[in-house]
């Protein structure tokens, strides 16, 4: 069994894989300043809850976009599972031809998403990650990671709207009752969901022009994908485990290097 850990700004996802298929999954909040000892207790608790013996886990791979959390989680995983985790960073094999200006600026979650998507979809393709930030990664017909779009995440955008206005409340993001809201909360929720969906549809159409592609395969992931994607007009597949799937593939690609350490 291999454990994939995706450390994001909002949450930390754990995926336990048997023969490259996810068997157990859970997510906790990304709380800063936790110690390695605290994460040891959390990982042991997760294994107990899921009826997983820590001796079953023979390998671990970690993606992190929150540097202060990387080391305590690495230490905890090494202690709990008695294995050296692979940290996704610049210089590892990805199987992608990455065409961006500075490879070190490319988030490990974006790399994992793209690796997973490229393994199951014909190219060209796009990956939409609706997390703390909303990102769109594009792979052209030659199989090159051609570029990335980064936008404020849905939750960040609606919270910023509430914070900057005296009369608008903080709201939860739910399925809109209708396009035109009849009260403040419904109006904000409609704008948030339909506005983001329309933005995604518009970006997909622009990507088709940019990539000279009549057909563009699109896959979405991230915590808010299931709340936004159903309202898009474009054909978009949702895979909530896409990042974790990609981490497992990156682990396999770099397994020889791990064993030599």
N, C-alpha and C positions, 0 to 999 in steps of 0.2 A: 504494500500500500504506500502511495506517495501522497504527501500533504502539500497542497498549494495554498499559500497565504498571500492575499492581495491587500496591502495596506493603503487605504485611501484617506482623503481628508475628512470624510464623514464617518466611514465605517471600515472595519477590518473583516474581510471574508476569509473563511477557512473551507477548503474543499478537500475531502479525502477521496482518492482515486484508486480503484482496483482495475488493472488492465486498461488504463486510460479512460475509464468510465467513472463518473462521479457517483459515489455511493452514499456520502454524507456531506452535509453542508450546514454552516451556520454563520451568523454575522454578529459582530459586537460593535459598539461605538468606538470611534477613534478618540480616546481620551488622552491628552498629553500628560507627561510626567509620571506615567506608571513605570514601575521598576521591572526588571527582568523577573524578579521573584513573584511579582503580581501576575505577570503573564504565564509563569510556570503554573500557578494555581488555576488560572483561567483555562489553559490548555488541558490540564489534568481533568478539570471539571467537564470540559467539552467531551473528552474521551469517555468519561464515566457516563455522561448523559446519552451518548451515542452508542454505548456498549462496544467501544473500540479499545483493544489492548494497546498500550503504547509500544509494545514490542512488535506489533504488526506494521508500524510505520517504519519503512526502511530508507526513506529519502524525503527531502523537503526542499521546496523552491519558494522564494519570496520575491514579490514585486512591491516596491514602496515608492510613493510620491511624498512621503512625510519623513524626511531624514532623521528627526529625533526619535522616531519610533522604530527605525530599522534595527538598530543594535540591540535594544532590550528584547525585541521579538526574536532576533537571531539567537541570542544567548538562551532564551527560554526554550526555543525549539531544539537547540542542541542538547540542552540538559534533559528535557522530557523524553526525546526520541533517540538520543544517543547517535545522532548523525549530523554531519556538517551541511547546513542549508546552502543551497545555491542562491546567491543574490543576483537578480537580473540587473545588469549594468552594461555600459558600453564595452565592447570588446568580445562579448559572447557570440556564438553562432546563432543566427536567427533564420537563415534560409531566405532572407529578404535582401533585395538591393535597395538600400535606403538612400533616397536622393533629397536630403535636406542639408542646409548650410552647416549645422553643428550637431553631430550625432549625440553629443553628450547632453543636449537640451531635450532630446526626445524622451518622453515619459515611458517608463518600463511597462505601464499598463497599456499604453497605446501600442507598443511593440507586441505585447502578448495578444491584444485584441486582433491586430492585423495578421499575426502568424496563424491564429486560430481560424479567422475568416478565410484567409488565402488557402487553407488546407481543405475547405469544404465547398467554396464557391468558385465558379469560373470568373476570370478576370475580364474586364475591369470591375472593381467593387469598391464599396464605401462602408465604413464602420462608424456608427453613431453611438457615442457613449454618453448617456444622460445621467451624469453623476453630479458631484459638487460643481464641476464645470461641464459644459456640453462641448464635446469634441467630435470632429468629423475627420476621419483619416481616409485617404484615397489611394487606391492601388490601380495603376494603369494597366493597359492590355499587355504590356511587356513584363508585368509582375513586379514593377517598382513601386515602393512606397513613395508616392509622388509629392505628398504634402499633407498638411494638417490645418484644420480650422479650429480655433478655440474661442468659445463664447461664454458669457456668464451662465452658470447653471440655473435651472428653473427655480429652485428654492432660493438661491442667492438673489435672483432678479426680483422675485415677489417680496422677499424680506426687505430688500433695498427700497422698493416702492413704499412699503409700509413705514419704514424708518424715516423716509424723507418727506412724508406727508402727514399733516396733523390729523386728518379726518379718516385716513384709511387704516383699517385694522390689520393685524397679523392673521393670516388664514391658513387652513390646511389645504393641500392640493387634492381635490377629489374629482370624480367624473362630473363634468358640467351638466346642470339641469337643462340648459338651453344655450343657444349662441348669445342671445341678448338677455343679460341678467336684469332682473327686476328689483334687486337690492344690491348694496355695496359688495357684500361677500360673494354673491353669485356672479356679479359683473367682473370682479377681480379674478375669480377662479376661471371663468370663461376666457378672459383675456390671457391668462397664464397658459391654459391648456391649448386652446385653439390658436393662440398667437405663436406658441412654440411649434405646434404641429405645422402651421402654415410656413413658418420660417424653415423648418426641415424640408418641407416639400419644395420650397423655392431654392434652397441650396442644392438639393438633388438635381433639379432641372439645370442649374448653372454648372454643376459638376459634369453632367452629360455633355454640355457644350465644351467645357474645359478639357475633358478626356476624349472628346470626339467619339462618344459612345451612344448609340441609340438605346441600347439596353445596359442598365447599370444594376448589378446585384447589390442590395443594401441589407445590412444586418445591424441590429441595435442591441445594446446591453446597458447596464447601469440601473441604479435603484429606481429611477423614475420612468424607465422605458415602457413598462406596462401601463402607466397612466397617460402617456403622451402618444405613443405610436398608434393606438387604435383610432386616433382622430386625424391621422395623416391620410392623404389621398394616395400617396405613393405606396407601392408594394414593398414592405419592409418586414423581414423576419426578426423575431425577438429571441435572443438566447441569453437568459440571465446569468449563465455560467461561462460566457465567452472568454472573459479574462482568465479565469481559472483554467479553462481548457487550453488556452494558449500557454500558460505557465507550465503545464504538464508537457506540452510539446517542446518548449524550450529546455526543460529539464532533460528530456530524452535526447535532444540534439547535443547537449553538453555533458552527457553522462560520463563519457570517457574522461573528460577533464576533471569532473568531480572525483572519480575514483582514484585519480593520480595524486590528489592532494593528501 
